Amino acid sequence: MYAQMVKSEGMKSRDEMTPEEQAFQDRVDRGEKIEPKEWMPEGYRKTLIRQIGQHAHSEIVGQLPEGNWITRAPTLERKAILLAKVQDEAGHGLYLYSAAETLGVSRDELTEKLHSGAMKYSSIFNYPTLTWADMGAVGWLVDGAAIMNQVPLQRTSYGPYSRAMIRICKEESFHQRQGYAIMMKMAEGTPAQKEMAQDALNRFWYPSLMMFGPSDAESVHSAQSIAWKIKINTNDELRQKFVDQTVPQAEYLGLSIPDDNLRWNEEKGGYDFSEPNWSEFFEVIKGNGPCNRERMNARVKAWDDGAWFREGLYAHAEKAAHRRAAATTAAE
Amino acid sequence: MEKAATGAILNPVEDRFVSDDALAPAFFEWLCRMGDSALVLGHRVSEWCGHAPALEEDIAMANTALDLIGHTQMWLGLAGEVEDKGRDADALAYLRDALQFRNLLLCELPNGDMGVTIMRQFLFDARHYALLMRLTGSVSPRVAEIAAKAVKEASYHLERSSDLVVRLGDGTDESQRRMQAALGQLWPYVDEMFVADAVDEAVAKAGIAPDPSDLKAEWEETVRSVLAEAMLDMPGPAGFAQTGGVIGRHTEHLGYILAEMQFLQRAYPGARW
């Protein structure tokens, strides 16, 4: 779930809709997929660009906290798995930018908006990865939280987004299992490894809960997005589902969830749990998290340092096209 | 340490060379050279992860690094078997110090800009491909088997790095300048790829691997034609060549690579990951 607090256009009642908007809503309600060249309300297009763009940016920035451990992975096999995982994430970014491009925005435009701060990425990637156990915790918790949102989004109304999600979900569930496998090794390892595992859970638990965004009571954009099937579940529903799934997994590892208020609630058939610190969340979103500046600096530096490289490739492509054209003319 | 599973050959074919005691010291050294160059270059390439100039490059470089780590697992795994002292690929990768590392110096040089990274890859790939092609016909079935798997990837690496050298060499003035500078910077390290010593002679005599000097003509042909298409000037003879990596005499850079790579294994001896 790499899209948080995506601003959606104001909700309209059926009477306020134009006939075109009504027909569009009927298609969505019937479960039809909307394809790129078909008519869609401007608000639908804009909201999707924000959401898919934010998701794509999260995949790209998300390479950094895990990339941080590739050169220090403890075995060759772990190194290979981590490399493959980070490569998958870059691949997800690519599908998602391609999906966004079908809505009439280029990858470069989206990249510029990320770098200028006009577009966001998931708050989770502004937390540091401090020990090898964090590679486990990120896979288990962060990919686990992402899957909660992405599985229902396979049914989203926009065709290219839905198809991207189907591919992404297959890889994400594999990543989550790999993360859990790292946690298992650490939890059954030496006392130092167990300590790292518990510490990783302590640090990533609340930031993972924040990934779902603030409570729906405060989320003004949910209703329209849900009507358009850009959003399938509410933030609170997904957060509850995540907690219910994760608590037994932590118990299996012999690790404790860092929440004294965590209790099984028979009546609701789920756990009661403490809310994350939302003021911390808003600070992270504003750019004041532990790694916001480093993450953005790293991306901007990669982009700026690579300008000559991209320009070289464009120039060559132009020269080659020119030569081909000249050769064709000469042949005629 | 755990036995590496990825890329490991599950039912190894019979290979009398693997248990040939007389040959073992040279064969082990040679396998470490193969594995260590893949490992150290894979490490360098992986440093780009998330920092490349375009998303496609992030993906391609992670892919290249992944292939090289896979090769490492196979070569060092076989090295451990030949040595027969209970060391597996991970023990060799993580618990030897710089003096025991046998990679080419070229592989450990810092990434520099993308020009240096791509040019280093190209100079390495041209030789790597020529070498692996020959190794597919090795008298050692295990070596031939690893080479057959690795050469498919090395062929793609060479295709990609050649293509980028051409496009950047014949790109803008700046990209050409950077590529030419990278070539000049790396040129003193190329001769090491073709120098033969007693280890190479022993494995060549057994029919396991070609003499490295036999690869030079093919390498030069590849490099010459790609550089010509890239509008880059091929430097003359390197003059004083930088050598020593394959006998454990490295640049200052390798120590830092190993300090980073081996940190967890060194800090938590015996832990399983």
HADDOCK unambig.tbl for C-alpha pairs under 7 A between the chains (distance, minus, plus):
assign (segid A and resid 63 and name CA) (segid B and resid 50 and name CA) 5.31 0.50 0.50
assign (segid A and resid 64 and name CA) (segid B and resid 50 and name CA) 5.71 0.50 0.50
assign (segid A and resid 67 and name CA) (segid B and resid 49 and name CA) 5.95 0.50 0.50
assign (segid A and resid 67 and name CA) (segid B and resid 50 and name CA) 6.71 0.50 0.50
assign (segid A and resid 71 and name CA) (segid B and resid 43 and name CA) 6.22 0.50 0.50
assign (segid A and resid 71 and name CA) (segid B and resid 47 and name CA) 6.90 0.50 0.50
assign (segid A and resid 71 and name CA) (segid B and resid 260 and name CA) 6.65 0.50 0.50
assign (segid A and resid 71 and name CA) (segid B and resid 261 and name CA) 5.48 0.50 0.50
assign (segid A and resid 72 and name CA) (segid B and resid 260 and name CA) 5.70 0.50 0.50
assign (segid A and resid 72 and name CA) (segid B and resid 261 and name CA) 4.59 0.50 0.50
assign (segid A and resid 72 and name CA) (segid B and resid 262 and name CA) 6.77 0.50 0.50
assign (segid A and resid 72 and name CA) (segid B and resid 263 and name CA) 6.63 0.50 0.50
assign (segid A and resid 73 and name CA) (segid B and resid 261 and name CA) 6.97 0.50 0.50
assign (segid A and resid 74 and name CA) (segid B and resid 264 and name CA) 5.64 0.50 0.50
assign (segid A and resid 74 and name CA) (segid B and resid 265 and name CA) 6.15 0.50 0.50
assign (segid A and resid 74 and name CA) (segid B and resid 273 and name CA) 6.61 0.50 0.50
assign (segid A and resid 75 and name CA) (segid B and resid 90 and name CA) 5.99 0.50 0.50
assign (segid A and resid 76 and name CA) (segid B and resid 4 and name CA) 6.87 0.50 0.50
assign (segid A and resid 76 and name CA) (segid B and resid 69 and name CA) 6.85 0.50 0.50
assign (segid A and resid 76 and name CA) (segid B and resid 73 and name CA) 6.90 0.50 0.50
assign (segid A and resid 76 and name CA) (segid B and resid 90 and name CA) 6.26 0.50 0.50
assign (segid A and resid 77 and name CA) (segid B and resid 4 and name CA) 5.71 0.50 0.50
assign (segid A and resid 77 and name CA) (segid B and resid 5 and name CA) 6.88 0.50 0.50
assign (segid A and resid 77 and name CA) (segid B and resid 6 and name CA) 6.12 0.50 0.50
assign (segid A and resid 80 and name CA) (segid B and resid 66 and name CA) 5.71 0.50 0.50
assign (segid A and resid 80 and name CA) (segid B and resid 69 and name CA) 6.49 0.50 0.50
assign (segid A and resid 83 and name CA) (segid B and resid 62 and name CA) 6.12 0.50 0.50
assign (segid A and resid 83 and name CA) (segid B and resid 66 and name CA) 6.30 0.50 0.50
assign (segid A and resid 84 and name CA) (segid B and resid 66 and name CA) 6.94 0.50 0.50
assign (segid A and resid 87 and name CA) (segid B and resid 59 and name CA) 5.36 0.50 0.50
assign (segid A and resid 87 and name CA) (segid B and resid 62 and name CA) 5.77 0.50 0.50
assign (segid A and resid 90 and name CA) (segid B and resid 55 and name CA) 6.61 0.50 0.50
assign (segid A and resid 90 and name CA) (segid B and resid 58 and name CA) 6.89 0.50 0.50
assign (segid A and resid 90 and name CA) (segid B and resid 59 and name CA) 6.15 0.50 0.50
assign (segid A and resid 91 and name CA) (segid B and resid 59 and name CA) 6.83 0.50 0.50
assign (segid A and resid 185 and name CA) (segid B and resid 272 and name CA) 6.98 0.50 0.50
assign (segid A and resid 185 and name CA) (segid B and resid 273 and name CA) 5.79 0.50 0.50
assign (segid A and resid 186 and name CA) (segid B and resid 273 and name CA) 6.73 0.50 0.50
assign (segid A and resid 189 and name CA) (segid B and resid 271 and name CA) 6.85 0.50 0.50
assign (segid A and resid 189 and name CA) (segid B and resid 272 and name CA) 6.67 0.50 0.50
assign (segid A and resid 190 and name CA) (segid B and resid 271 and name CA) 6.61 0.50 0.50
assign (segid A and resid 298 and name CA) (segid B and resid 51 and name CA) 6.97 0.50 0.50
assign (segid A and resid 299 and name CA) (segid B and resid 51 and name CA) 6.72 0.50 0.50
assign (segid A and resid 302 and name CA) (segid B and resid 51 and name CA) 4.90 0.50 0.50
assign (segid A and resid 302 and name CA) (segid B and resid 52 and name CA) 5.78 0.50 0.50
assign (segid A and resid 302 and name CA) (segid B and resid 53 and name CA) 5.50 0.50 0.50
assign (segid A and resid 303 and name CA) (segid B and resid 53 and name CA) 5.35 0.50 0.50
assign (segid A and resid 305 and name CA) (segid B and resid 53 and name CA) 6.99 0.50 0.50
assign (segid A and resid 306 and name CA) (segid B and resid 53 and name CA) 4.12 0.50 0.50
assign (segid A and resid 308 and name CA) (segid B and resid 174 and name CA) 6.86 0.50 0.50
assign (segid A and resid 308 and name CA) (segid B and resid 175 and name CA) 6.22 0.50 0.50
assign (segid A and resid 309 and name CA) (segid B and resid 53 and name CA) 6.99 0.50 0.50
assign (segid A and resid 309 and name CA) (segid B and resid 175 and name CA) 6.56 0.50 0.50
assign (segid A and resid 312 and name CA) (segid B and resid 167 and name CA) 6.95 0.50 0.50
assign (segid A and resid 312 and name CA) (segid B and resid 168 and name CA) 5.28 0.50 0.50
assign (segid A and resid 312 and name CA) (segid B and resid 171 and name CA) 4.29 0.50 0.50
assign (segid A and resid 312 and name CA) (segid B and resid 172 and name CA) 4.97 0.50 0.50
assign (segid A and resid 312 and name CA) (segid B and resid 175 and name CA) 5.47 0.50 0.50
assign (segid A and resid 313 and name CA) (segid B and resid 167 and name CA) 5.76 0.50 0.50
assign (segid A and resid 313 and name CA) (segid B and resid 168 and name CA) 6.11 0.50 0.50
assign (segid A and resid 313 and name CA) (segid B and resid 171 and name CA) 6.07 0.50 0.50
assign (segid A and resid 315 and name CA) (segid B and resid 171 and name CA) 5.05 0.50 0.50
assign (segid A and resid 315 and name CA) (segid B and resid 172 and name CA) 5.97 0.50 0.50
assign (segid A and resid 316 and name CA) (segid B and resid 167 and name CA) 5.46 0.50 0.50
assign (segid A and resid 316 and name CA) (segid B and resid 170 and name CA) 6.01 0.50 0.50
assign (segid A and resid 316 and name CA) (segid B and resid 171 and name CA) 4.47 0.50 0.50
